[in-house]
Amino acid sequence: MLAVDFDPANLLAQQLGAETQPAHGIATTDDWTRTALANSEGVRVVPFGILDPSALLHFEQQLVTHANWLRSRLDEAALADDTVVLVDTPRLPSPLAWHAAATADHVLTVLVAEPVAYAALDRLPTPGAARAHYVVNAFEPQRTVQQDVLLLLRERLGVGLVRSVVHRDAAVAEALARNRALLDDAPYSQAAEDLQYLCSWLLRTIDEAHP
Protein backbone atom coordinates (compact mmCIF):
# COMPACT_ATOMS: atom_id res chain seq x y z
CA MET A 1 0.00 0.00 0.00
CA LEU A 2 1.18 3.51 -0.85
CA ALA A 3 -0.37 6.67 0.59
CA VAL A 4 0.12 9.87 -1.41
CA ASP A 5 -0.43 13.25 0.20
CA PHE A 6 -1.94 15.43 -2.54
CA ASP A 7 -2.95 18.21 -0.16
CA PRO A 8 -0.82 21.39 0.18
CA ALA A 9 -1.43 21.24 3.95
CA ASN A 10 1.18 18.44 3.79
CA LEU A 11 0.04 16.85 7.07
CA LEU A 12 -0.44 13.20 6.14
CA ALA A 13 3.10 12.14 7.03
CA GLN A 14 2.79 13.71 10.49
CA GLN A 15 -0.58 12.04 11.01
CA LEU A 16 1.15 8.74 10.31
CA GLY A 17 3.97 9.45 12.75
CA ALA A 18 6.57 11.72 11.11
CA GLU A 19 8.16 14.16 13.58
CA THR A 20 8.37 17.11 11.19
CA GLN A 21 6.59 18.33 8.09
CA PRO A 22 8.55 16.99 5.09
CA ALA A 23 9.93 19.71 2.82
CA HIS A 24 9.97 17.58 -0.33
CA GLY A 25 7.42 15.32 -1.94
CA ILE A 26 5.44 14.57 -5.06
CA ALA A 27 4.79 18.26 -5.82
CA THR A 28 8.34 19.49 -5.36
CA THR A 29 10.71 17.02 -7.01
CA ASP A 30 10.84 14.72 -10.03
CA ASP A 31 12.56 12.08 -7.91
CA TRP A 32 9.51 11.89 -5.65
CA THR A 33 9.73 8.17 -4.90
CA ARG A 34 12.82 8.87 -2.77
CA THR A 35 10.75 11.10 -0.50
CA ALA A 36 8.54 8.21 0.64
CA LEU A 37 8.50 7.53 4.38
CA ALA A 38 7.34 4.43 6.25
CA ASN A 39 5.70 4.22 9.66
CA SER A 40 5.76 1.41 12.22
CA GLU A 41 2.83 -0.28 10.46
CA GLY A 42 4.82 -0.48 7.24
CA VAL A 43 2.61 2.04 5.44
CA ARG A 44 4.60 4.05 2.90
CA VAL A 45 3.57 7.68 2.53
CA VAL A 46 4.72 10.18 -0.08
CA PRO A 47 4.48 13.77 1.25
CA PHE A 48 3.13 16.63 -0.81
CA GLY A 49 6.07 18.88 -0.01
CA ILE A 50 6.15 22.57 0.84
CA LEU A 51 5.30 25.12 -1.86
CA ASP A 52 5.01 28.87 -1.46
CA PRO A 53 1.76 30.46 -2.74
CA SER A 54 3.10 31.34 -6.19
CA ALA A 55 4.62 27.89 -6.69
CA LEU A 56 1.36 26.26 -5.57
CA LEU A 57 -0.62 28.34 -8.07
CA HIS A 58 1.77 27.29 -10.84
CA PHE A 59 1.44 23.65 -9.78
CA GLU A 60 -2.37 23.81 -9.88
CA GLN A 61 -2.25 25.39 -13.34
CA GLN A 62 0.06 22.59 -14.46
CA LEU A 63 -2.51 20.01 -13.36
CA VAL A 64 -5.18 21.71 -15.47
CA THR A 65 -2.91 21.69 -18.51
CA HIS A 66 -1.66 18.13 -18.00
CA ALA A 67 -4.74 16.06 -17.18
CA ASN A 68 -2.71 12.85 -16.74
CA TRP A 69 0.01 14.33 -14.52
CA LEU A 70 -0.71 12.21 -11.45
CA ARG A 71 -1.32 9.05 -13.48
CA SER A 72 2.00 9.57 -15.26
CA ARG A 73 3.83 10.06 -11.97
CA LEU A 74 2.40 6.85 -10.55
CA ASP A 75 3.27 4.96 -13.73
CA GLU A 76 6.87 6.18 -13.38
CA ALA A 77 7.08 4.47 -10.00
CA ALA A 78 6.55 1.05 -11.62
CA LEU A 79 4.42 -0.13 -8.70
CA ALA A 80 3.38 -3.76 -8.43
CA ASP A 81 0.04 -4.51 -10.07
CA ASP A 82 -1.60 -5.29 -6.73
CA THR A 83 -0.45 -2.07 -5.04
CA VAL A 84 -3.29 -0.05 -3.53
CA VAL A 85 -2.61 3.69 -3.81
CA LEU A 86 -4.52 5.97 -1.44
CA VAL A 87 -4.48 9.65 -2.39
CA ASP A 88 -5.43 12.23 0.24
CA THR A 89 -6.70 15.52 -1.21
CA PRO A 90 -8.20 18.83 -0.13
CA ARG A 91 -11.97 19.14 -0.29
CA LEU A 92 -13.71 19.34 -3.64
CA PRO A 93 -13.86 21.52 -5.68
CA SER A 94 -10.11 22.02 -5.18
CA PRO A 95 -8.20 21.58 -8.49
CA LEU A 96 -6.01 18.98 -6.78
CA ALA A 97 -9.07 17.00 -5.66
CA TRP A 98 -10.58 17.10 -9.17
CA HIS A 99 -7.29 15.96 -10.68
CA ALA A 100 -6.92 13.03 -8.29
CA ALA A 101 -10.58 12.03 -8.70
CA ALA A 102 -10.14 11.88 -12.47
CA THR A 103 -7.30 9.41 -11.95
CA ALA A 104 -8.97 7.27 -9.28
CA ASP A 105 -10.92 4.03 -9.55
CA HIS A 106 -12.74 4.86 -6.29
CA VAL A 107 -13.43 8.18 -4.57
CA LEU A 108 -14.24 8.27 -0.85
CA THR A 109 -15.86 11.55 0.22
CA VAL A 110 -15.83 12.46 3.91
CA LEU A 111 -19.05 13.93 5.32
CA VAL A 112 -20.19 15.20 8.70
CA ALA A 113 -23.65 14.39 10.07
CA GLU A 114 -24.81 17.99 10.26
CA PRO A 115 -27.87 19.61 8.66
CA VAL A 116 -25.74 22.02 6.62
CA ALA A 117 -23.77 19.10 5.15
CA TYR A 118 -26.95 17.24 4.22
CA ALA A 119 -28.40 20.36 2.61
CA ALA A 120 -25.23 20.73 0.53
CA LEU A 121 -25.39 17.21 -0.97
CA ASP A 122 -27.08 18.48 -4.13
CA ARG A 123 -24.17 20.86 -4.67
CA LEU A 124 -21.52 18.26 -3.89
CA PRO A 125 -19.41 17.69 -7.02
CA THR A 126 -19.62 14.16 -8.37
CA PRO A 127 -16.37 12.57 -9.59
CA GLY A 128 -16.37 11.39 -13.19
CA ALA A 129 -16.24 7.66 -13.87
CA ALA A 130 -14.88 6.71 -10.45
CA ARG A 131 -16.98 4.73 -8.03
CA ALA A 132 -18.27 7.18 -5.42
CA HIS A 133 -18.39 6.23 -1.74
CA TYR A 134 -19.11 8.30 1.36
CA VAL A 135 -18.20 8.02 5.04
CA VAL A 136 -19.35 10.03 8.05
CA ASN A 137 -16.53 11.45 10.18
CA ALA A 138 -16.46 13.10 13.63
CA PHE A 139 -19.74 11.44 14.60
CA GLU A 140 -21.12 12.24 18.06
CA PRO A 141 -23.82 9.66 18.90
CA GLN A 142 -24.99 11.60 21.96
CA ARG A 143 -26.25 14.39 19.69
CA THR A 144 -29.76 13.67 18.48
CA VAL A 145 -29.38 15.93 15.45
CA GLN A 146 -26.41 13.88 14.22
CA GLN A 147 -28.34 10.64 14.68
CA ASP A 148 -31.20 12.12 12.62
CA VAL A 149 -28.91 13.37 9.86
CA LEU A 150 -27.13 10.00 9.72
CA LEU A 151 -30.49 8.31 9.04
CA LEU A 152 -31.21 10.83 6.28
CA LEU A 153 -27.79 10.24 4.73
CA ARG A 154 -28.35 6.49 4.75
CA GLU A 155 -31.72 6.92 3.03
CA ARG A 156 -30.26 9.33 0.48
CA LEU A 157 -26.96 7.61 -0.35
CA GLY A 158 -27.93 3.97 0.17
CA VAL A 159 -25.09 1.51 -0.37
CA GLY A 160 -22.81 4.38 -1.33
CA LEU A 161 -22.51 5.32 2.35
CA VAL A 162 -20.21 3.19 4.49
CA ARG A 163 -22.45 1.69 7.18
CA SER A 164 -19.95 2.32 9.96
CA VAL A 165 -18.94 5.83 11.04
CA VAL A 166 -15.74 7.37 12.37
CA HIS A 167 -16.50 8.79 15.81
CA ARG A 168 -15.17 12.08 17.11
CA ASP A 169 -12.31 11.12 19.41
CA ALA A 170 -9.83 13.33 21.26
CA ALA A 171 -7.23 10.59 20.77
CA VAL A 172 -6.75 11.74 17.15
CA ALA A 173 -5.64 15.26 18.10
CA GLU A 174 -3.59 13.97 21.02
CA ALA A 175 -1.67 11.55 18.79
CA LEU A 176 -0.96 14.31 16.27
CA ALA A 177 0.27 16.60 19.06
CA ARG A 178 2.73 13.88 20.09
CA ASN A 179 3.84 13.25 16.47
CA ARG A 180 2.67 9.66 16.71
CA ALA A 181 0.45 7.58 14.47
CA LEU A 182 -2.95 6.97 16.06
CA LEU A 183 -2.51 3.18 15.99
CA ASP A 184 0.76 3.54 17.91
CA ASP A 185 -0.44 6.18 20.36
CA ALA A 186 -3.95 4.93 21.10
CA PRO A 187 -4.47 1.54 19.41
CA TYR A 188 -7.61 0.75 21.43
CA SER A 189 -9.30 4.12 20.98
CA GLN A 190 -12.68 4.35 19.30
CA ALA A 191 -11.25 6.25 16.33
CA ALA A 192 -8.51 3.65 15.83
CA GLU A 193 -11.10 0.86 15.74
CA ASP A 194 -13.28 2.88 13.35
CA LEU A 195 -10.39 3.59 10.99
CA GLN A 196 -9.27 -0.04 11.02
CA TYR A 197 -12.79 -1.06 10.04
CA LEU A 198 -12.83 1.58 7.30
CA CYS A 199 -9.51 0.31 5.90
CA SER A 200 -10.80 -3.27 5.89
CA TRP A 201 -14.01 -2.17 4.18
CA LEU A 202 -12.09 -0.22 1.56
CA LEU A 203 -9.73 -3.10 0.74
CA ARG A 204 -12.66 -5.51 0.52
CA THR A 205 -14.55 -3.12 -1.76
CA ILE A 206 -11.53 -2.78 -4.04
CA ASP A 207 -11.06 -6.56 -4.19
CA GLU A 208 -14.72 -7.08 -5.10
CA ALA A 209 -14.59 -4.42 -7.82
CA HIS A 210 -11.29 -5.64 -9.27
CA PRO A 211 -11.15 -9.43 -8.80
DRENKOLLO-324210 format. One record per residue (C-alpha): residue number from 0; residue in one letter; x, y, z. Coordinates in Angstrom, 1 decimal. Example, Ala and Ser with C-alpha at 12.3 -4.5 7.8 and 13.67 -1.06 7.14 Angstrom:
<recs>
@n 0, res a, px 12.3, py -4.5, pz 7.8
@n 1, res s, px 13.7, py -1.1, pz 7.1
</recs>
This chain:
<recs>
@n 0, res m, px 0.0, py 0.0, pz 0.0
@n 1, res l, px 1.2, py 3.5, pz -0.8
@n 2, res a, px -0.4, py 6.7, pz 0.6
@n 3, res v, px 0.1, py 9.9, pz -1.4
@n 4, res d, px -0.4, py 13.3, pz 0.2
@n 5, res f, px -1.9, py 15.4, pz -2.5
@n 6, res d, px -2.9, py 18.2, pz -0.2
@n 7, res p, px -0.8, py 21.4, pz 0.2
@n 8, res a, px -1.4, py 21.2, pz 3.9
@n 9, res n, px 1.2, py 18.4, pz 3.8
@n 10, res l, px 0.0, py 16.8, pz 7.1
@n 11, res l, px -0.4, py 13.2, pz 6.1
@n 12, res a, px 3.1, py 12.1, pz 7.0
@n 13, res q, px 2.8, py 13.7, pz 10.5
@n 14, res q, px -0.6, py 12.0, pz 11.0
@n 15, res l, px 1.2, py 8.7, pz 10.3
@n 16, res g, px 4.0, py 9.4, pz 12.8
@n 17, res a, px 6.6, py 11.7, pz 11.1
@n 18, res e, px 8.2, py 14.2, pz 13.6
@n 19, res t, px 8.4, py 17.1, pz 11.2
@n 20, res q, px 6.6, py 18.3, pz 8.1
@n 21, res p, px 8.6, py 17.0, pz 5.1
@n 22, res a, px 9.9, py 19.7, pz 2.8
@n 23, res h, px 10.0, py 17.6, pz -0.3
@n 24, res g, px 7.4, py 15.3, pz -1.9
@n 25, res i, px 5.4, py 14.6, pz -5.1
@n 26, res a, px 4.8, py 18.3, pz -5.8
@n 27, res t, px 8.3, py 19.5, pz -5.4
@n 28, res t, px 10.7, py 17.0, pz -7.0
@n 29, res d, px 10.8, py 14.7, pz -10.0
@n 30, res d, px 12.6, py 12.1, pz -7.9
@n 31, res w, px 9.5, py 11.9, pz -5.7
@n 32, res t, px 9.7, py 8.2, pz -4.9
@n 33, res r, px 12.8, py 8.9, pz -2.8
@n 34, res t, px 10.7, py 11.1, pz -0.5
@n 35, res a, px 8.5, py 8.2, pz 0.6
@n 36, res l, px 8.5, py 7.5, pz 4.4
@n 37, res a, px 7.3, py 4.4, pz 6.3
@n 38, res n, px 5.7, py 4.2, pz 9.7
@n 39, res s, px 5.8, py 1.4, pz 12.2
@n 40, res e, px 2.8, py -0.3, pz 10.5
@n 41, res g, px 4.8, py -0.5, pz 7.2
@n 42, res v, px 2.6, py 2.0, pz 5.4
@n 43, res r, px 4.6, py 4.1, pz 2.9
@n 44, res v, px 3.6, py 7.7, pz 2.5
@n 45, res v, px 4.7, py 10.2, pz -0.1
@n 46, res p, px 4.5, py 13.8, pz 1.2
@n 47, res f, px 3.1, py 16.6, pz -0.8
@n 48, res g, px 6.1, py 18.9, pz 0.0
@n 49, res i, px 6.2, py 22.6, pz 0.8
@n 50, res l, px 5.3, py 25.1, pz -1.9
@n 51, res d, px 5.0, py 28.9, pz -1.5
@n 52, res p, px 1.8, py 30.5, pz -2.7
@n 53, res s, px 3.1, py 31.3, pz -6.2
@n 54, res a, px 4.6, py 27.9, pz -6.7
@n 55, res l, px 1.4, py 26.3, pz -5.6
@n 56, res l, px -0.6, py 28.3, pz -8.1
@n 57, res h, px 1.8, py 27.3, pz -10.8
@n 58, res f, px 1.4, py 23.7, pz -9.8
@n 59, res e, px -2.4, py 23.8, pz -9.9
@n 60, res q, px -2.2, py 25.4, pz -13.3
@n 61, res q, px 0.1, py 22.6, pz -14.5
@n 62, res l, px -2.5, py 20.0, pz -13.4
@n 63, res v, px -5.2, py 21.7, pz -15.5
@n 64, res t, px -2.9, py 21.7, pz -18.5
@n 65, res h, px -1.7, py 18.1, pz -18.0
@n 66, res a, px -4.7, py 16.1, pz -17.2
@n 67, res n, px -2.7, py 12.9, pz -16.7
@n 68, res w, px 0.0, py 14.3, pz -14.5
@n 69, res l, px -0.7, py 12.2, pz -11.4
@n 70, res r, px -1.3, py 9.1, pz -13.5
@n 71, res s, px 2.0, py 9.6, pz -15.3
@n 72, res r, px 3.8, py 10.1, pz -12.0
@n 73, res l, px 2.4, py 6.9, pz -10.5
@n 74, res d, px 3.3, py 5.0, pz -13.7
@n 75, res e, px 6.9, py 6.2, pz -13.4
@n 76, res a, px 7.1, py 4.5, pz -10.0
@n 77, res a, px 6.5, py 1.1, pz -11.6
@n 78, res l, px 4.4, py -0.1, pz -8.7
@n 79, res a, px 3.4, py -3.8, pz -8.4
@n 80, res d, px 0.0, py -4.5, pz -10.1
@n 81, res d, px -1.6, py -5.3, pz -6.7
@n 82, res t, px -0.4, py -2.1, pz -5.0
@n 83, res v, px -3.3, py -0.1, pz -3.5
@n 84, res v, px -2.6, py 3.7, pz -3.8
@n 85, res l, px -4.5, py 6.0, pz -1.4
@n 86, res v, px -4.5, py 9.7, pz -2.4
@n 87, res d, px -5.4, py 12.2, pz 0.2
@n 88, res t, px -6.7, py 15.5, pz -1.2
@n 89, res p, px -8.2, py 18.8, pz -0.1
@n 90, res r, px -12.0, py 19.1, pz -0.3
@n 91, res l, px -13.7, py 19.3, pz -3.6
@n 92, res p, px -13.9, py 21.5, pz -5.7
@n 93, res s, px -10.1, py 22.0, pz -5.2
@n 94, res p, px -8.2, py 21.6, pz -8.5
@n 95, res l, px -6.0, py 19.0, pz -6.8
@n 96, res a, px -9.1, py 17.0, pz -5.7
@n 97, res w, px -10.6, py 17.1, pz -9.2
@n 98, res h, px -7.3, py 16.0, pz -10.7
@n 99, res a, px -6.9, py 13.0, pz -8.3
@n 100, res a, px -10.6, py 12.0, pz -8.7
@n 101, res a, px -10.1, py 11.9, pz -12.5
@n 102, res t, px -7.3, py 9.4, pz -11.9
@n 103, res a, px -9.0, py 7.3, pz -9.3
@n 104, res d, px -10.9, py 4.0, pz -9.5
@n 105, res h, px -12.7, py 4.9, pz -6.3
@n 106, res v, px -13.4, py 8.2, pz -4.6
@n 107, res l, px -14.2, py 8.3, pz -0.8
@n 108, res t, px -15.9, py 11.5, pz 0.2
@n 109, res v, px -15.8, py 12.5, pz 3.9
@n 110, res l, px -19.0, py 13.9, pz 5.3
@n 111, res v, px -20.2, py 15.2, pz 8.7
@n 112, res a, px -23.6, py 14.4, pz 10.1
@n 113, res e, px -24.8, py 18.0, pz 10.3
@n 114, res p, px -27.9, py 19.6, pz 8.7
@n 115, res v, px -25.7, py 22.0, pz 6.6
@n 116, res a, px -23.8, py 19.1, pz 5.1
@n 117, res y, px -27.0, py 17.2, pz 4.2
@n 118, res a, px -28.4, py 20.4, pz 2.6
@n 119, res a, px -25.2, py 20.7, pz 0.5
@n 120, res l, px -25.4, py 17.2, pz -1.0
@n 121, res d, px -27.1, py 18.5, pz -4.1
@n 122, res r, px -24.2, py 20.9, pz -4.7
@n 123, res l, px -21.5, py 18.3, pz -3.9
@n 124, res p, px -19.4, py 17.7, pz -7.0
@n 125, res t, px -19.6, py 14.2, pz -8.4
@n 126, res p, px -16.4, py 12.6, pz -9.6
@n 127, res g, px -16.4, py 11.4, pz -13.2
@n 128, res a, px -16.2, py 7.7, pz -13.9
@n 129, res a, px -14.9, py 6.7, pz -10.5
@n 130, res r, px -17.0, py 4.7, pz -8.0
@n 131, res a, px -18.3, py 7.2, pz -5.4
@n 132, res h, px -18.4, py 6.2, pz -1.7
@n 133, res y, px -19.1, py 8.3, pz 1.4
@n 134, res v, px -18.2, py 8.0, pz 5.0
@n 135, res v, px -19.3, py 10.0, pz 8.1
@n 136, res n, px -16.5, py 11.5, pz 10.2
@n 137, res a, px -16.5, py 13.1, pz 13.6
@n 138, res f, px -19.7, py 11.4, pz 14.6
@n 139, res e, px -21.1, py 12.2, pz 18.1
@n 140, res p, px -23.8, py 9.7, pz 18.9
@n 141, res q, px -25.0, py 11.6, pz 22.0
@n 142, res r, px -26.2, py 14.4, pz 19.7
@n 143, res t, px -29.8, py 13.7, pz 18.5
@n 144, res v, px -29.4, py 15.9, pz 15.5
@n 145, res q, px -26.4, py 13.9, pz 14.2
@n 146, res q, px -28.3, py 10.6, pz 14.7
@n 147, res d, px -31.2, py 12.1, pz 12.6
@n 148, res v, px -28.9, py 13.4, pz 9.9
@n 149, res l, px -27.1, py 10.0, pz 9.7
@n 150, res l, px -30.5, py 8.3, pz 9.0
@n 151, res l, px -31.2, py 10.8, pz 6.3
@n 152, res l, px -27.8, py 10.2, pz 4.7
@n 153, res r, px -28.4, py 6.5, pz 4.7
@n 154, res e, px -31.7, py 6.9, pz 3.0
@n 155, res r, px -30.3, py 9.3, pz 0.5
@n 156, res l, px -27.0, py 7.6, pz -0.4
@n 157, res g, px -27.9, py 4.0, pz 0.2
@n 158, res v, px -25.1, py 1.5, pz -0.4
@n 159, res g, px -22.8, py 4.4, pz -1.3
@n 160, res l, px -22.5, py 5.3, pz 2.4
@n 161, res v, px -20.2, py 3.2, pz 4.5
@n 162, res r, px -22.4, py 1.7, pz 7.2
@n 163, res s, px -20.0, py 2.3, pz 10.0
@n 164, res v, px -18.9, py 5.8, pz 11.0
@n 165, res v, px -15.7, py 7.4, pz 12.4
@n 166, res h, px -16.5, py 8.8, pz 15.8
@n 167, res r, px -15.2, py 12.1, pz 17.1
@n 168, res d, px -12.3, py 11.1, pz 19.4
@n 169, res a, px -9.8, py 13.3, pz 21.3
@n 170, res a, px -7.2, py 10.6, pz 20.8
@n 171, res v, px -6.8, py 11.7, pz 17.2
@n 172, res a, px -5.6, py 15.3, pz 18.1
@n 173, res e, px -3.6, py 14.0, pz 21.0
@n 174, res a, px -1.7, py 11.5, pz 18.8
@n 175, res l, px -1.0, py 14.3, pz 16.3
@n 176, res a, px 0.3, py 16.6, pz 19.1
@n 177, res r, px 2.7, py 13.9, pz 20.1
@n 178, res n, px 3.8, py 13.2, pz 16.5
@n 179, res r, px 2.7, py 9.7, pz 16.7
@n 180, res a, px 0.5, py 7.6, pz 14.5
@n 181, res l, px -2.9, py 7.0, pz 16.1
@n 182, res l, px -2.5, py 3.2, pz 16.0
@n 183, res d, px 0.8, py 3.5, pz 17.9
@n 184, res d, px -0.4, py 6.2, pz 20.4
@n 185, res a, px -4.0, py 4.9, pz 21.1
@n 186, res p, px -4.5, py 1.5, pz 19.4
@n 187, res y, px -7.6, py 0.8, pz 21.4
@n 188, res s, px -9.3, py 4.1, pz 21.0
@n 189, res q, px -12.7, py 4.4, pz 19.3
@n 190, res a, px -11.2, py 6.3, pz 16.3
@n 191, res a, px -8.5, py 3.6, pz 15.8
@n 192, res e, px -11.1, py 0.9, pz 15.7
@n 193, res d, px -13.3, py 2.9, pz 13.4
@n 194, res l, px -10.4, py 3.6, pz 11.0
@n 195, res q, px -9.3, py 0.0, pz 11.0
@n 196, res y, px -12.8, py -1.1, pz 10.0
@n 197, res l, px -12.8, py 1.6, pz 7.3
@n 198, res c, px -9.5, py 0.3, pz 5.9
@n 199, res s, px -10.8, py -3.3, pz 5.9
@n 200, res w, px -14.0, py -2.2, pz 4.2
@n 201, res l, px -12.1, py -0.2, pz 1.6
@n 202, res l, px -9.7, py -3.1, pz 0.7
@n 203, res r, px -12.7, py -5.5, pz 0.5
@n 204, res t, px -14.5, py -3.1, pz -1.8
@n 205, res i, px -11.5, py -2.8, pz -4.0
@n 206, res d, px -11.1, py -6.6, pz -4.2
@n 207, res e, px -14.7, py -7.1, pz -5.1
@n 208, res a, px -14.6, py -4.4, pz -7.8
@n 209, res h, px -11.3, py -5.6, pz -9.3
@n 210, res p, px -11.2, py -9.4, pz -8.8
</recs>
